[in-house]
């Protein structure tokens, strides 16, 4: 978070680190879609189609209940060589998040000429609870160094989508559908910093930020199969925020060279109802059903520019192959590029810019009416950030996300 108080020349890490609003594809809901790297816009023929392309619901066989659980999700972000040691070299600053997340539930049932569905998806989630202590860190103050730097972190940020969908076939080769999700986000960031100098002076800050927002996310989609074995999918969606609320409470006690006395403590509370300006999302997908055993698909995803974020174009490719009639393997690759601009070396307090690339793999076992899937997702990214308030210094960043997911489907 940007600090509005003067904090002198001490090293203070102040980056605003939320769930990850700088990327649009933090999770891939659904067991089949997740295993194929999210390349599902032209397929979407199970309950997770409500999220990827509601037009695919009309292509389902029978009624389905789908449950997908991210059994374990861990994310690590490392800001490299950010804390210079008095003995030489520098420490990295690591942020680690881990959470058990039920990230998708869906049910689809034939109703009238089409298919009615109801689904719930967690599209992003972060949970951090860390205690870190660094010793003997260089200071920008002449003849002084930081003997101990203690950081306490408690963050939580989750985004939920929940709502109905309906899809219908207009012809044998054309289906259309719509989803109306309620969008809800809730979270908090708690940061406590304590720095002690070699002359026994200390600097302390405590930040508590709570936030929430809600709105609606309509998704419109169509799937067209102009020739045998090939289908094309198209969707358009946007989150319209109806309400947003943020509350920041900040307490700070500085050192003598910054003008602070022994009993001087700055405290303030700031509240806003500013709403994020979120982009339109347009997706185009193609799927090639080579045979009953082999499927190959690809998606392109375009996010428009807004007042808060730059335009982004992401890609996914995926495949599914049935080794046996009752066992399938899936794999995929996808991009998750940053929606922030590259950092300018002449500016301060800029948002980080990290481009992520992910791979997925899963296997599914089928019985007459059920299936169970187990899969893995790994995402790696590199980029730059500025995590020292008021400084033009730019740090290299590495991010690694790992997810193990278990999913099941029931045909009734």
C-alpha positions in Angstrom: 0.0 0.0 0.0 1.2 3.5 -0.7 2.1 5.3 2.4 0.9 8.9 2.9 3.2 9.6 5.9 6.9 10.4 5.7 8.8 7.3 6.7 12.3 8.8 6.4 15.0 6.8 4.7 14.4 3.4 6.3 13.7 0.3 4.3 9.9 -0.4 4.4 8.3 -3.0 2.3 5.0 -1.5 1.2 3.7 -3.4 -1.8 0.0 -3.9 -2.0 -0.3 -7.7 -2.3 -3.9 -8.9 -2.7 -5.3 -12.2 -4.1 -3.9 -11.3 -7.5 -5.8 -8.6 -9.3 -2.9 -8.1 -11.7 -3.8 -11.4 -13.5 -7.1 -12.7 -14.8 -6.5 -16.5 -14.8 -5.4 -17.4 -11.3 -7.6 -20.5 -11.1 -9.1 -22.9 -13.7 -12.4 -24.2 -12.3 -13.6 -27.7 -13.3 -11.8 -31.0 -13.5 -11.9 -31.5 -17.3 -11.4 -27.9 -18.3 -8.6 -27.5 -15.7 -6.8 -30.6 -17.0 -6.9 -29.1 -20.5 -5.3 -25.8 -19.5 -8.7 -23.9 -19.6 -9.0 -24.5 -23.4 -12.7 -25.2 -23.1 -14.6 -22.5 -24.9 -15.5 -24.7 -27.9 -16.2 -27.8 -25.8 -17.9 -26.8 -22.5 -20.3 -29.8 -22.4 -20.4 -30.4 -18.7 -21.6 -28.2 -15.7 -18.3 -26.2 -15.8 -19.5 -24.9 -19.2 -21.6 -22.5 -17.1 -18.2 -20.7 -16.3 -16.4 -21.3 -19.6 -19.2 -21.1 -22.2 -22.8 -21.6 -21.2 -23.7 -22.6 -24.8 -22.0 -25.9 -24.2 -24.5 -27.0 -21.6 -27.0 -27.8 -24.4 -24.5 -30.4 -25.8 -24.5 -32.5 -22.6 -25.7 -36.1 -22.6 -28.1 -36.6 -19.7 -28.2 -34.6 -16.4 -24.9 -34.0 -14.5 -23.7 -33.1 -11.1 -20.1 -31.9 -11.0 -17.9 -31.2 -8.0 -14.3 -30.0 -8.3 -12.1 -29.5 -5.3 -8.6 -27.9 -5.4 -7.3 -30.2 -2.7 -4.3 -28.0 -2.1 -3.1 -24.7 -3.6 0.2 -23.2 -2.7 1.8 -20.0 -4.2 5.2 -18.5 -3.6 6.3 -15.1 -4.7 10.0 -14.1 -4.2 11.3 -10.6 -4.4 15.0 -11.2 -5.2 17.9 -9.6 -3.4 15.8 -6.9 -1.8 17.3 -6.8 1.7 21.1 -6.1 1.5 23.1 -7.7 4.3 25.9 -5.9 6.2 28.1 -8.9 5.5 27.5 -8.8 1.8 24.9 -10.2 -0.5 21.2 -9.8 0.0 18.1 -11.6 1.3 15.1 -12.4 -0.8 11.7 -11.6 0.6 9.2 -14.5 0.1 5.5 -14.4 0.3 3.8 -17.8 0.6 0.1 -18.6 0.4 -1.6 -21.9 0.9 -5.2 -22.8 1.0 -7.6 -25.7 0.7 -10.3 -24.6 -1.7 -13.5 -26.1 -3.0 -13.3 -24.1 -6.2 -16.2 -25.5 -8.3 -19.7 -27.0 -7.9 -22.2 -27.3 -10.6 -25.4 -29.1 -11.5 -27.1 -29.2 -14.9 -30.6 -30.6 -15.7 -32.6 -30.7 -18.9 -35.5 -28.3 -18.7 -37.9 -27.5 -21.6 -36.1 -27.2 -24.9 -32.7 -26.6 -23.2 -30.6 -27.2 -20.1 -30.8 -25.3 -16.8 -27.6 -25.2 -14.6 -26.5 -23.7 -11.4 -22.9 -23.3 -10.5 -20.5 -21.9 -7.9 -16.8 -21.1 -8.6 -14.0 -19.6 -6.6 -12.0 -17.8 -9.2 -9.2 -16.5 -6.9 -8.1 -17.1 -3.4 -5.1 -16.1 -1.2 -4.3 -17.0 2.4 -1.0 -15.9 4.0 0.0 -16.3 7.7 3.8 -15.6 8.0 6.3 -14.5 10.6 9.7 -13.4 9.2 12.8 -11.9 10.9 15.9 -10.6 9.1 19.1 -9.6 10.8 21.9 -7.2 10.1 20.4 -5.4 7.1 22.0 -2.3 5.6 20.3 1.1 6.1 20.3 4.2 4.0 21.2 6.2 7.1 25.0 6.9 7.4 26.8 4.8 10.1 23.6 2.9 11.0 22.2 -0.5 10.1 19.2 -2.5 10.9 20.0 -5.1 13.5 16.6 -6.8 13.3 13.7 -6.5 10.9 10.5 -8.4 11.9 7.5 -8.7 9.6 4.2 -10.3 10.5 1.7 -11.0 7.7 -1.9 -12.1 7.8 -3.7 -11.8 4.4 -6.9 -13.3 3.1 -8.6 -12.6 -0.2 -11.3 -14.7 -2.0 -13.5 -14.1 -5.1 -16.7 -16.0 -5.6 -19.0 -16.4 -8.6 -22.4 -18.1 -8.1 -25.6 -18.2 -10.2 -27.8 -19.8 -12.9 -27.3 -20.6 -16.5 -29.5 -21.7 -19.4 -28.6 -23.1 -22.8 -30.6 -24.2 -25.8 -29.9 -25.6 -29.3 -31.0 -23.4 -32.1 -30.1 -26.1 -34.7 -28.0 -29.3 -34.8 -24.9 -27.2 -35.3 -25.6 -24.1 -33.2 -26.2 -23.7 -29.5 -26.5 -20.5 -27.4 -26.4 -19.9 -23.6 -26.2 -17.4 -20.9 -25.0 -17.3 -17.3 -25.7 -14.7 -14.7 -23.2 -14.8 -11.8 -23.3 -12.9 -8.6 -19.8 -11.7 -8.0 -18.5 -11.3 -4.5 -15.0 -10.5 -3.1 -14.0 -10.2 0.5 -10.6 -10.0 2.2 -8.2 -8.3 4.6 -4.5 -7.5 4.8 -2.7 -7.2 8.1 1.0 -6.2 8.1 3.1 -5.5 11.2 6.7 -4.2 10.7 9.3 -3.6 13.4 12.9 -2.4 12.6 15.6 -1.9 15.2 18.7 0.1 14.5 22.2 -0.5 16.0 21.8 2.6 18.2 18.5 1.1 19.7 16.2 3.4 17.8 13.2 1.6 16.2 10.6 2.1 13.6 7.2 0.4 13.8 4.2 0.3 11.6 0.9 -1.6 11.6 -1.5 -1.7 8.7 -5.0 -3.2 8.6 -6.9 -3.1 5.4 -10.3 -4.7 4.9 -12.3 -4.7 1.7 -15.3 -6.1 0.0 -17.2 -5.7 -3.3 -20.2 -7.2 -5.0 -21.7 -7.1 -8.5 -23.0 -9.2 -11.4 -21.2 -11.0 -14.1 -23.3 -11.9 -17.2 -21.7 -14.4 -19.7 -23.1 -14.8 -23.2 -21.9 -17.7 -25.4 -22.4 -19.6 -28.6 -21.0 -22.8 -30.1 -21.1 -23.5 -33.8 -20.1 -26.7 -35.6 -19.9 -25.8 -39.3 -18.2 -29.0 -40.3 -17.9 -32.5 -38.9 -15.4 -32.9 -36.0 -14.8 -29.2 -35.6 -16.5 -26.7 -33.3 -16.0 -23.0 -32.6 -16.9 -21.2 -29.4 -17.4 -17.5 -28.6 -18.2 -15.8 -25.3 -18.5 -12.2 -24.0 -18.6 -11.2 -20.3 -17.9 -8.4 -17.9 -18.1 -7.8 -14.2 -20.3 -4.9 -13.2 -19.5 -3.8 -9.7 -22.5 -2.4 -7.8 -20.8 -1.8 -4.4 -17.3 -1.6 -3.1 -16.0 -0.7 0.4 -12.4 -0.3 1.7 -11.2 0.6 5.2 -7.6 1.3 5.9 -6.3 1.7 9.5 -2.6 2.7 9.7 -0.4 3.3 12.8 3.2 4.4 12.5 6.0 5.4 14.9 9.3 6.6 13.3 12.8 7.4 14.3 14.4 10.6 15.6 16.0 11.5 12.3 12.5 11.5 10.7 11.3 13.9 13.4 9.6 11.5 15.8 9.9 11.8 19.5 9.7 9.0 22.0 5.9 9.2 22.4 5.0 10.4 18.9 2.7 7.9 17.0 0.8 8.7 13.9 -2.6 7.1 13.4 -5.3 7.4 10.8 -8.3 5.7 9.3 -9.3 6.1 5.7 -12.5 4.8 4.1 -13.5 4.7 0.4 -16.2 3.3 -1.8 -14.2 3.5 -5.0 -15.1 0.7 -7.5 -12.5 -1.0 -9.7 -13.1 -0.6 -13.4 -13.0 -4.1 -14.7 -12.6 -5.1 -18.4 -14.8 -6.8 -21.0 -13.6 -10.4 -21.7 -14.0 -11.9 -25.1 -13.1 -15.5 -25.8 -12.7 -17.4 -29.1 -12.1 -21.2 -29.0 -11.7 -24.0 -31.5 -11.9 -27.7 -30.9 -11.0 -30.6 -33.2 -12.6 -34.0 -32.3 -10.2 -36.1 -34.2 -11.8 -39.4 -33.1 -13.9 -40.6 -30.1 -10.5 -41.0 -28.3 -8.7 -37.8 -29.2 -9.7 -34.1 -28.7 -7.5 -31.0 -29.3 -8.6 -27.5 -28.4 -7.3 -24.0 -28.2 -8.6 -20.6 -26.8 -7.7 -17.0 -27.2 -8.9 -14.6 -24.4 -8.9 -10.8 -24.9 -9.4 -8.4 -22.0 -10.0 -4.7 -22.9 -8.2 -1.8 -21.5 -9.7 0.0 -18.5 -8.8 3.0 -16.3 -7.0 0.6 -13.9 -5.6 -2.1 -16.2 -4.0 -2.5 -19.6 -5.4 -4.7 -22.4 -4.3 -8.4 -22.3 -4.3 -11.3 -24.7 -4.0 -14.8 -23.2 -3.9 -18.2 -24.9 -4.7 -21.8 -23.9 -4.1 -25.1 -25.7 -5.2 -28.5 -24.4 -5.8 -32.1 -25.4 -7.7 -35.1 -24.1 -6.9 -38.8 -25.0 -8.7 -41.9 -24.0 -6.2 -44.7 -23.3 -9.1 -47.0 -22.6 -12.8 -46.5 -22.8 -12.8 -45.9 -19.0 -9.6 -43.9 -18.6 -8.6 -40.5 -20.1 -5.5 -38.4 -19.9 -5.5 -34.6 -20.3 -2.8 -31.9 -20.7 -2.7 -28.2 -21.3 -0.6 -25.1 -21.5 -1.8 -21.5 -20.8 -0.6 -18.0 -20.4 -1.6 -15.6 -17.6 0.0 -12.3 -18.6 0.1 -9.2 -16.4 -2.5 -6.5 -16.8 -0.1 -3.8 -15.6 2.4 -1.8 -17.7 6.2 -2.4 -17.6 7.9 -0.5 -14.8 9.3 2.9 -15.6 12.8 3.4 -13.9 11.9 7.1 -13.3 8.7 6.5 -11.2 8.1 5.1 -7.7 5.4 2.9 -6.1 4.4 1.2 -9.3 2.4 -2.0 -9.5 4.3 -5.2 -10.1 4.5 -6.7 -13.6 4.8 -10.5 -13.8 4.0 -12.7 -16.8 2.9 -16.2 -15.8 2.9 -19.4 -17.8 1.2 -22.6 -16.7 1.0 -26.3 -17.5 -1.6 -28.8 -16.4 -2.0 -32.6 -16.4 -4.8 -34.8 -15.2 -6.3 -38.3 -15.4 -9.9 -39.4 -15.2 -11.4 -42.8 -14.4 -15.0 -43.5 -15.6 -17.7 -45.9 -14.5 -21.2 -46.1 -16.0 -22.5 -43.1 -14.2 -19.6 -41.5 -12.4 -16.1 -40.2 -13.0 -13.2 -39.1 -10.8 -10.3 -37.0 -11.8 -6.9 -36.1 -10.2 -4.8 -33.4 -11.7 -1.8 -31.0 -11.2 -1.3 -27.4 -12.3 2.1 -25.6 -12.1 2.5 -21.9 -13.0 5.8 -20.1 -13.2 6.4 -16.4 -13.8 9.1 -13.7 -13.8 8.9 -10.0 -13.7 9.7 -6.8 -11.9 8.3 -4.9 -8.9 8.9 -1.9 -6.6 8.4 -2.9 -3.0 10.3 -0.1 -1.3 8.0 2.9 -0.7 9.1 6.1 -2.3 12.1 4.4 -4.1 12.8 4.1 -7.8 14.6 0.9 -7.2 13.2 -2.1 -9.2 13.4 -5.6 -8.0 13.3 -8.9 -9.9 10.4 -11.2 -8.9 9.8 -14.9 -9.4 6.4 -16.5 -8.8 5.6 -20.3 -8.5 2.1 -21.7 -8.1 1.3 -25.3 -7.6 -2.2 -26.9 -7.4 -3.4 -30.4 -6.8 -7.1 -30.9 -7.7 -9.5 -33.7 -7.3 -12.8 -33.7 -9.2 -15.8 -35.9 -9.7 -18.9 -36.0 -11.9 -22.2 -37.9 -11.6 -24.6 -38.6 -14.4 -28.2 -39.1 -13.3 
